[in-house]
Amino acid sequence: MLRRAANLSGDADISASQGDEKMDRPELLKTFQRMATEIAEKDFGHVTEEHVIADLGIDSLGMLELVGSMERELKIAVPDEQLVGIQTVRQLLDLVEKRTKVLA
């Protein structure tokens, strides 16, 4: 089973550029699109929350890389067990949004 290192900094900032401001849902989607594009080296600018992540060509390793990148940028920690069953972009963003609120 693949494991990844979680960002355990405990820092309450949502992103380095936004300080104490909360990231809204459209910004989270843009963050997903940008990071997915960097990791998979394909354009994901068209992706919506309804897309199934596997249908985008992102495999389990790519998903771990993507979540790890989001953890670092948003200064959150997403436990591996909470990734089980995540299939759509919406489900992933729901989880990320929930984790940002835990640190707020």
Number of C-alpha atoms within 10 A of each C-alpha: 2 7 8 12 11 16 19 12 10 10 13 16 19 22 19 11 10 11 11 12 11 16 16 9 13 11 11 17 19 16 18 24 20 16 19 26 15 14 14 17 9 13 12 17 13 8 17 16 16 11 14 17 22 14 10 15 12 17 13 12 12 16 20 18 18 21 24 19 19 22 22 17 17 26 22 29 22 19 13 14 7 10 15 8 9 16 15 18 21 18 17 21 18 15 16 20 18 13 18 20 13 11 14 12
